[in-house]
Amino acid sequence: MVSLKLQKRLAASVLKCGKRKIWLDPNEINEISMANSRENIRKLHKDGFIMKKAVTVHSRSRVHRRQAAKNKGRHMGFGKRKGTANARMPLKVLWMRRMRVLRRMLRKYREANKIDKHMYHELYLQAKGNRFKTKRNLMENIHRLKAERIREKAIREQAEARKAKAAAARARKAANQAKA
C-alpha cells in the first residue's frame, strides 16, 4: 500500500486541523497519492476525496445535571469540602459585600433627603464599626433615630412655648403692679 503521510500532513495544514481528523477516500488512493502540493490537496478536498472528520461529541449533560444537584445543596457535605470555610467563602468578601450594600443604602437615603448629611456621616461610621448586620437593621435604626429627633423637637417646642407663656404672664403681672 502506498504511503500517504505527506498528503495527510498537507491536508491537515490546508484544512486547519490535526492529522487524526483527516479522512482519505480508500477507493481513490491512487489519485490521492499523486497529489504532492497544497493546490492538489485543495482540489481533492473540493472533489470530496479528502475530508475533515466531524468533531467528536464531548457531552456536558452530566456536568449540568450534577451542577443542578449542587445548586440544591447535594454533594456539598463535610466529606466533599477541601478548603477551610474562609478559603471557600472569604470573610473579607462577605464584609465587602455588606459594606457596599449598607453604604449604597445610606447614599440613597441621603440623596432622597430621608437623612441629613450629619446623620449620614454618623451612620456611615457606625456601619464601618460593624454596628449593623443587615439592611433591615440599618433601616430600623434610621427610623428610631428620626422618631427620637422628632420627639425631642416636640419637647423642645413645648418647653419654649411654656417659657414664652410664663414670660408673658410675668410681663402682665409686672404691668398690673405698675398700674396699681
C-alpha positions in Angstrom: 0.0 0.0 0.0 1.2 3.5 -0.9 2.3 5.8 2.0 0.0 8.9 2.2 1.9 10.5 5.1 2.7 13.6 3.0 -0.8 14.0 1.7 -2.2 13.6 5.3 0.2 16.3 6.6 -0.6 18.7 3.8 -4.4 18.1 4.2 -4.2 18.8 7.9 -2.4 22.1 7.2 -4.8 23.1 4.4 -8.0 22.2 6.4 -6.6 23.6 9.6 -7.0 20.6 11.8 -4.9 17.7 13.2 -3.8 14.7 11.1 -6.2 12.4 13.0 -9.1 14.4 11.7 -8.3 13.8 8.1 -10.2 11.2 6.1 -8.8 10.0 2.9 -11.1 8.1 0.5 -9.8 4.5 0.4 -11.2 4.0 -3.1 -9.2 6.9 -4.5 -5.8 6.0 -3.0 -4.0 6.2 -6.4 -5.4 9.6 -7.2 -4.6 10.9 -3.7 -1.0 9.5 -3.8 -0.4 11.6 -6.9 -1.2 14.9 -5.1 2.1 16.4 -3.8 1.1 20.1 -3.4 -1.4 22.1 -1.3 -3.1 23.1 -4.5 -3.7 19.5 -5.5 -4.9 18.8 -1.9 -7.4 21.7 -2.1 -8.8 20.2 -5.4 -9.2 16.7 -3.9 -11.0 18.3 -0.9 -13.3 20.1 -3.3 -14.0 16.8 -5.1 -14.7 15.1 -1.8 -11.8 12.6 -1.8 -10.2 14.2 1.2 -12.5 15.3 4.1 -12.2 16.8 7.6 -13.9 14.4 10.1 -16.5 15.9 12.4 -15.5 16.9 16.0 -16.3 14.1 18.4 -19.1 14.9 20.9 -18.0 15.8 24.4 -21.3 16.0 26.2 -21.7 18.3 29.2 -25.1 16.9 30.1 -23.7 15.0 33.2 -21.9 18.2 34.3 -25.1 20.2 34.0 -27.0 17.5 35.9 -24.5 17.5 38.7 -24.4 21.3 38.9 -28.2 21.4 39.2 -28.0 19.0 42.1 -25.2 21.1 43.7 -27.4 24.2 43.4 -29.9 22.3 45.5 -27.2 21.6 48.1 -26.4 18.0 47.2 -22.8 16.7 47.2 -21.7 19.6 49.5 -21.3 17.8 52.8 -18.3 17.8 55.0 -16.7 14.9 53.0 -16.7 16.9 49.8 -15.0 20.0 51.3 -11.3 20.6 50.8 -10.6 24.1 52.0 -11.4 25.9 55.2 -14.7 27.8 55.4 -12.7 31.0 55.0 -11.0 29.7 51.9 -14.3 28.6 50.4 -16.1 31.9 51.1 -13.7 34.5 52.5 -14.9 36.6 55.4 -13.4 39.7 53.7 -15.6 39.2 50.6 -18.7 38.9 52.9 -17.6 42.1 54.7 -17.0 44.0 51.5 -20.5 42.9 50.2 -22.1 44.0 53.4 -20.3 47.4 53.5 -21.2 48.1 49.9 -24.9 47.2 50.5 -25.1 49.4 53.6 -23.2 52.3 52.1 -25.3 52.2 48.9 -28.4 52.4 51.1 -27.1 55.3 53.1 -26.2 57.2 49.9 -29.7 56.5 48.5 -31.3 57.8 51.8 -29.1 60.9 51.8 -29.9 61.7 48.1 -33.7 61.2 48.8 -33.3 63.6 51.8 -34.5 61.0 54.2 -31.4 61.6 56.3 -29.3 64.8 56.5 -25.5 64.8 56.0 -24.7 64.7 59.7 -26.9 61.6 60.3 -25.3 60.1 57.2 -21.8 60.6 58.5 -22.7 59.2 61.9 -24.4 56.1 60.4 -21.6 55.6 57.9 -19.0 55.4 60.7 -21.3 53.1 62.7 -21.6 50.8 59.7 -17.8 50.8 59.3 -17.6 49.8 63.0 -19.8 46.7 62.4 -22.9 48.1 64.1 -25.4 46.9 61.5 -25.6 43.3 60.4 -28.2 43.8 57.6 -30.0 46.5 55.7 -33.1 45.9 57.8 -31.0 46.6 61.0 -29.8 49.9 59.5 -33.3 50.9 58.3 -34.8 50.2 61.8 -32.1 52.3 63.4 -32.7 55.2 61.0 -36.5 55.1 61.8 -35.7 55.0 65.5 -33.3 57.9 65.3 -35.7 60.0 63.2 -38.6 59.3 65.7 -36.3 60.3 68.6 -35.3 63.5 66.9 -39.0 64.4 66.2 -39.9 63.7 69.8 -37.0 65.8 71.1 -38.0 68.6 68.8 -41.6 68.5 70.0 -40.5 68.5 73.7 -38.2 71.5 72.9 -41.0 73.4 71.2 -43.3 72.7 74.2 -40.7 74.0 76.6 -40.2 77.1 74.6 -44.0 77.7 74.4 -44.1 77.2 78.2 -41.3 79.7 78.7 -42.9 82.2 76.4 -46.2 81.8 78.2 -44.5 82.3 81.6 -42.7 85.4 80.3 -46.0 86.8 79.0 -47.6 86.2 82.4 -44.7 87.8 84.2 -44.9 90.8 81.9 -48.7 91.1 82.5 -48.2 90.8 86.3 -45.5 93.5 86.2 -47.8 95.8 84.2 -50.7 95.2 86.6 -48.4 96.0 89.6 -47.1 99.1 87.8 -50.8 100.3 87.3 -51.7 99.7 90.9 
